Amino acid sequence: MATIEAVDFFYLRMPTVEAIADNSQDSLLVRIASGDEAGWVM
């Protein structure tokens, strides 16, 4: 069974925030690392 060694969070957003609410202006990426392998979730 693999052991999770690291969980990293990356918050990305547009430089200028518009007054629209369509969830296209920011995003959270999560990287999970275990040994030599890594997985990404958005």
FENGINOR-V487062 format. One record per backbone hydrogen bond with DSSP energy under -0.5 kcal/mol. NH is the residue of the N-H (numbers start at 0). CO is the residue of the C=O. If there is no record, write none. Layout:
nh=NH co=CO
nh=NH co=CO
This chain:
nh=4 co=32
nh=5 co=32
nh=7 co=30
nh=9 co=28
nh=11 co=9
nh=11 co=26
nh=13 co=24
nh=16 co=14
nh=17 co=15
nh=26 co=11
nh=28 co=9
nh=28 co=26
nh=29 co=40
nh=30 co=7
nh=31 co=38
nh=32 co=5
nh=33 co=36
nh=36 co=33
nh=38 co=31
nh=40 co=29
